[in-house]
Amino acid sequence: MTASGPLGLRSDALAACVQCGLCLPHCPTYRVTGDESRSPRGRISLMGAAELEGAPMDAGWLDAMSTCVQCLGCETACPSGVPFGELISMTRAAMVEQRPAPWRLRLGLGLLGRPRLLRWGSRLLAVVQRLGMFRRTGLFPARLPLRGGRRRSPVADADLLLFTGCVMDAWQPEVHDAVEDVLQASGRTVDRTGDRVGCCGALHEHAGLHDEACSRAEAVMAALPGDRPILVDSAGCGAALKRYGTLLGTAAGTAFSSRVFDVHEWLAANPEALPRPGTRTDEPMVVHDPCHLRHVQGTHGAVRDVLGPYVPLVELDDEGLCCGAGGAFSMLEPGLAGEVRERKVASIGRAFRRSGARTVLSANPGCAMYLAAAGIEVRHPMEVVAEALEASHGR
């Protein structure tokens, strides 16, 4: 049942929280601040007060909601099944009416639906970066590419679609190349979505721009009809694509989402397709679970299934705590995001010391860039698999 308040939240979703506090250790902003209003339990109380009791959505209220990373670690920990993702998403959408998204965020998001413009703008930034005129922040790769990845014409009868999105296509094209190499080694033909699609709308929804997120979802669905599986190598994009049914509230959205798989998820479900390496590297590597893979998609185990035969894996001791990137969170809340990242970096440091590892593997571009800005070497898991296959089979 939907309440009649200003946020449009379901009253049963608000009532599902029993205030047990089991979510608190899994909330990065609460861990850093110790502030109840910056915990899932505190935020739900504030939502309920505004929605059901008419409490004012003042500056303190808005700050509590805007400082949520939306990692959804609380959902994984919650024994009562509180749909915190639904609650915070709807709340953030309602907040835009009172606190519009910053112009620089809207400008950046506007570029994401224009893949060619994004690529050319990124190459210009790459030149500026190499001239030493660009401060390293974590919002961009440590070294933006001057050239893009492979550009290919659509393959109409390919077995699989590879969703290339916006940011990864412009800033980490080598990941798409690696994924394509691995899938082709499995005997599958691949068609990249490329400029037909562009942005999935994940960052728009994260920012509370609900209408824009829906528009992006409709555009993606219209560009990718049919029933071919859609594989995704960005955890954030995969999570968004899998939620189109919920976002749009339509059967068409649900049907589209059923075609979407994280690339590791698909490979783990088709183990016979992936060639095994002739040799296994002795160099251990640390696995970092992006929140969108661990808490939203629940497919982080597949990364280990796929990587296991190729490389010794080292686990972190932080139970999947967020790194602080959080879509645009590190740009909008740089101080708080930096404090959250410090805890992740400390966990990675402990893993490095006990294992001798020097590299972190992460399947999300935002996490990879934000951790790399802290001086950590980060790679995508599929790059490691592609290199192992190339070394084993002399490609």
C-alpha positions in Angstrom: 0.0 0.0 0.0 1.4 3.4 -1.0 1.3 6.1 1.6 -0.2 9.5 0.7 2.9 11.5 1.7 5.3 13.5 -0.3 7.7 10.6 -1.1 5.2 8.1 -2.5 6.7 5.2 -0.4 4.9 2.0 0.3 3.8 1.9 4.0 4.4 -1.8 4.2 8.0 -1.3 3.0 8.6 1.3 5.7 7.0 -0.9 8.3 9.2 -3.9 7.4 12.1 -2.3 9.3 12.0 -3.6 12.9 14.9 -1.3 13.9 17.1 -4.3 14.9 20.3 -2.6 13.8 21.9 -5.6 12.0 22.4 -3.3 9.0 24.6 -0.9 10.9 28.0 -2.7 10.5 27.4 -3.0 6.8 26.6 0.7 6.1 29.8 2.5 5.0 28.5 6.0 6.0 27.5 4.8 9.5 30.8 3.0 9.9 32.7 6.3 9.1 30.5 8.8 11.0 28.8 6.8 13.8 25.8 9.0 13.0 22.4 7.2 13.3 20.9 9.5 10.7 23.5 8.2 8.2 22.5 4.6 8.8 19.8 2.6 7.0 17.8 2.4 10.2 18.0 6.1 10.8 17.2 7.0 7.2 14.1 4.8 7.2 13.0 6.5 10.4 13.4 9.9 8.8 11.6 8.7 5.6 8.7 7.4 7.7 8.5 10.7 9.7 8.3 12.7 6.5 5.9 10.3 4.7 3.5 9.4 7.5 3.8 12.2 10.0 4.4 15.3 7.9 7.8 16.0 9.4 9.7 18.7 7.5 12.3 17.7 5.0 14.8 20.2 6.2 18.5 20.6 5.6 19.4 17.8 8.0 16.9 15.4 6.5 18.1 16.2 3.0 21.7 15.6 4.1 20.9 12.2 5.6 19.4 11.1 2.3 22.0 12.6 -0.1 24.9 11.0 1.8 23.6 7.5 1.2 26.1 5.7 -1.1 23.3 3.3 -2.3 25.6 0.3 -2.0 22.7 -1.8 -0.6 24.9 -3.7 1.8 22.0 -3.2 4.2 19.7 -5.2 2.1 22.0 -8.2 2.1 22.3 -8.0 5.9 18.6 -7.4 6.6 16.8 -10.4 8.0 13.4 -8.7 7.5 13.8 -8.2 3.7 13.4 -4.4 3.9 13.5 -3.1 0.3 15.9 -0.2 1.1 16.9 0.2 -2.5 13.3 0.9 -3.5 12.9 3.3 -0.6 16.0 5.3 -1.2 15.5 5.4 -4.9 12.0 6.9 -4.6 13.2 9.2 -1.9 16.0 10.5 -4.0 13.6 11.1 -6.9 11.3 13.1 -4.7 14.3 15.1 -3.3 15.2 16.4 -6.8 12.1 18.6 -6.5 13.6 20.4 -3.4 17.3 20.0 -4.2 17.9 19.8 -7.9 20.9 17.8 -9.1 24.0 20.0 -9.6 24.4 21.5 -13.1 27.8 19.8 -13.5 26.2 16.4 -12.8 23.4 17.0 -15.3 25.9 18.2 -17.9 28.0 15.0 -17.4 25.0 12.8 -17.5 23.8 14.4 -20.7 27.0 13.4 -22.4 26.5 9.7 -21.5 23.7 9.3 -24.1 26.0 10.6 -26.8 28.7 8.0 -27.2 30.7 9.6 -30.0 30.8 13.0 -28.3 31.8 11.3 -25.0 34.7 9.5 -26.8 36.0 12.6 -28.5 35.7 14.6 -25.3 37.6 11.9 -23.5 40.4 12.0 -26.0 40.7 15.7 -25.5 40.9 15.2 -21.8 43.6 12.5 -22.4 45.8 15.1 -24.2 45.3 17.5 -21.3 46.1 14.8 -18.8 49.3 13.9 -20.6 50.3 17.6 -20.5 50.1 17.4 -16.7 47.2 19.9 -16.5 44.7 17.4 -15.1 44.5 16.6 -11.3 44.0 12.9 -10.4 40.7 12.6 -8.6 39.3 9.1 -9.1 36.5 10.5 -11.3 38.6 9.5 -14.4 41.1 6.8 -15.2 44.7 7.5 -14.1 45.5 7.5 -17.8 42.6 8.2 -20.2 43.0 6.3 -23.6 44.0 8.3 -26.6 42.5 5.6 -28.8 39.3 3.7 -28.5 38.9 -0.1 -28.6 38.0 -2.1 -31.6 35.1 -0.6 -33.6 33.2 -3.2 -35.5 30.0 -3.2 -37.6 27.0 -4.9 -36.0 26.9 -8.7 -36.3 23.3 -9.5 -37.0 23.4 -13.2 -36.3 25.8 -13.2 -33.4 25.2 -15.6 -30.5 25.6 -12.9 -27.8 25.3 -9.2 -27.4 28.0 -7.4 -25.4 26.6 -4.3 -23.8 29.4 -1.7 -24.1 27.6 1.3 -22.4 29.1 4.7 -22.2 31.9 5.2 -19.6 33.6 1.9 -20.1 33.4 2.3 -23.9 35.2 5.6 -23.7 37.5 5.1 -20.8 38.2 1.4 -20.5 37.8 0.0 -24.0 40.5 -2.6 -23.4 38.0 -4.4 -21.1 35.5 -4.9 -23.9 38.3 -6.2 -26.1 39.3 -8.7 -23.4 35.7 -9.9 -22.9 35.2 -10.3 -26.7 38.5 -12.4 -26.8 37.3 -14.6 -24.0 33.8 -15.1 -25.5 35.2 -15.9 -28.9 37.6 -18.4 -27.3 34.5 -20.1 -26.0 33.3 -20.6 -29.5 30.6 -17.8 -29.4 30.1 -15.0 -31.8 29.7 -11.5 -30.3 27.9 -8.4 -31.4 28.9 -5.2 -29.5 26.0 -2.8 -28.8 28.3 0.2 -29.5 26.8 3.5 -30.5 23.3 2.0 -31.0 22.8 2.2 -27.2 25.0 4.4 -25.1 24.1 4.9 -21.4 21.9 2.5 -19.5 20.6 5.1 -17.1 22.2 3.8 -14.0 23.8 7.1 -12.9 20.6 9.0 -13.7 18.6 6.7 -11.3 21.3 7.0 -8.7 21.1 10.8 -8.8 17.3 10.7 -8.4 16.6 11.6 -12.0 13.8 9.1 -12.4 12.3 10.3 -15.7 15.7 10.5 -17.4 16.5 7.0 -16.2 13.2 5.7 -17.6 13.9 7.4 -20.9 17.4 5.8 -21.1 15.8 2.4 -20.3 13.2 2.8 -23.1 16.0 3.8 -25.6 18.1 0.8 -24.7 15.2 -1.6 -25.0 14.2 -0.2 -28.4 17.7 -0.5 -29.7 18.1 -4.1 -28.5 15.0 -6.1 -29.6 14.9 -9.9 -29.8 15.8 -12.6 -27.4 19.6 -12.9 -27.6 21.4 -12.9 -24.3 22.9 -9.5 -23.3 26.2 -9.8 -21.4 27.6 -7.0 -19.3 31.1 -6.4 -18.0 30.2 -3.4 -15.8 28.6 -4.3 -12.5 26.7 -1.0 -12.3 25.3 -1.3 -15.8 24.3 -4.9 -15.3 22.4 -4.0 -12.1 20.6 -1.3 -13.9 19.7 -3.4 -16.9 18.4 -6.1 -14.6 16.1 -3.6 -12.9 14.3 -2.3 -16.0 11.2 -4.3 -15.1 11.1 -2.6 -11.6 12.1 0.8 -12.9 9.5 0.9 -15.7 6.9 -1.3 -14.1 6.2 -3.0 -17.4 6.1 -6.6 -18.6 8.4 -5.5 -21.5 11.0 -4.2 -19.0 10.8 -7.5 -17.1 11.2 -9.5 -20.3 14.2 -7.5 -21.3 15.9 -7.8 -17.9 15.6 -11.6 -18.1 18.0 -11.5 -21.1 20.7 -9.7 -19.1 23.7 -11.5 -17.5 26.9 -10.4 -16.0 29.7 -11.8 -18.2 31.1 -13.8 -15.2 27.6 -15.1 -14.4 27.1 -16.3 -18.0 30.5 -18.0 -18.2 30.0 -19.7 -14.8 26.7 -21.1 -16.0 28.4 -22.4 -19.2 31.7 -23.8 -17.8 32.1 -26.1 -20.8 32.5 -23.1 -23.1 35.6 -21.7 -21.5 38.9 -23.2 -22.4 41.1 -24.1 -19.5 44.6 -22.7 -19.4 47.6 -24.9 -19.9 49.3 -23.2 -16.9 48.1 -21.3 -13.9 49.9 -18.2 -12.8 51.5 -18.2 -9.3 50.9 -14.5 -8.7 48.0 -14.1 -6.2 45.4 -11.3 -6.9 42.9 -9.7 -4.5 39.2 -9.9 -5.4 37.1 -6.8 -4.7 33.4 -7.2 -5.0 31.6 -4.2 -6.5 28.5 -3.5 -4.5 26.3 -3.8 -7.6 27.7 -7.3 -8.2 27.5 -8.5 -4.6 24.5 -6.8 -3.1 22.3 -6.0 -6.2 23.0 -8.8 -8.6 24.2 -11.4 -6.1 26.6 -12.8 -8.7 30.0 -12.1 -7.1 30.6 -15.8 -6.6 30.7 -16.3 -10.3 33.8 -14.1 -10.5 35.6 -16.6 -8.3 34.2 -19.6 -10.3 35.6 -18.1 -13.6 38.9 -16.8 -12.2 39.8 -19.8 -10.0 41.4 -21.9 -12.7 43.6 -19.0 -13.9 44.9 -17.2 -10.8 45.2 -17.7 -7.0 42.6 -15.5 -5.4 42.9 -13.6 -2.2 39.8 -12.5 -0.2 39.3 -9.2 1.7 38.4 -9.3 5.4 35.8 -6.5 5.2 32.7 -8.5 4.3 32.2 -6.6 1.0 32.2 -3.1 2.5 31.8 -0.4 -0.2 34.8 1.4 -1.6 33.1 4.8 -1.6 32.8 5.3 -5.4 29.0 5.0 -5.5 28.2 6.2 -9.0 28.6 10.0 -8.7 28.9 9.8 -4.9 32.6 10.4 -4.9 32.1 13.6 -6.9 29.1 14.9 -4.8 30.4 13.9 -1.4 34.2 13.8 -1.8 35.1 14.1 1.8 32.8 11.3 3.0 33.6 9.1 0.0 37.3 9.5 0.8 36.8 8.4 4.4 34.9 5.3 3.2 37.7 4.5 0.7 40.3 4.7 3.4 38.7 1.6 5.1 38.7 -0.3 1.8 42.3 0.7 1.1 43.3 -0.5 4.6 41.6 -3.9 4.0 43.4 -4.2 0.6 46.7 -3.4 2.4 46.1 -6.2 4.9 45.4 -8.6 2.0 48.5 -7.5 0.2 50.7 -8.0 3.3 49.5 -11.5 4.1 49.5 -12.8 0.5 52.2 -10.9 -1.4 49.6 -9.8 -3.9 50.0 -6.5 -5.7 46.9 -6.3 -7.9 43.2 -5.9 -7.2 40.5 -7.3 -9.5 37.3 -5.4 -9.8 34.4 -5.8 -12.3 33.1 -2.2 -12.1 34.7 0.9 -13.7 33.8 3.3 -10.9 35.4 1.1 -8.2 38.4 0.5 -10.4 39.0 4.2 -11.1 38.4 5.3 -7.5 40.8 2.7 -6.0 43.4 3.4 -8.7 43.3 7.1 -7.6 44.5 5.9 -4.2 47.5 4.3 -5.8 46.3 0.7 -6.1 46.8 -1.3 -9.3 43.3 -2.4 -10.4 42.4 -4.6 -13.3 39.2 -6.1 -14.6 38.9 -9.9 -14.0 38.3 -10.6 -17.7 41.6 -9.0 -18.7 43.4 -11.6 -16.6 41.4 -14.4 -18.1 42.0 -13.1 -21.7 45.8 -12.9 -21.1 45.9 -16.4 -19.6 44.1 -17.8 -22.6 46.4 -16.0 -25.0 49.5 -17.3 -23.2 48.2 -20.8 -23.0 47.0 -21.1 -26.6 49.7 -18.9 -28.3 47.2 -16.4 -29.7 
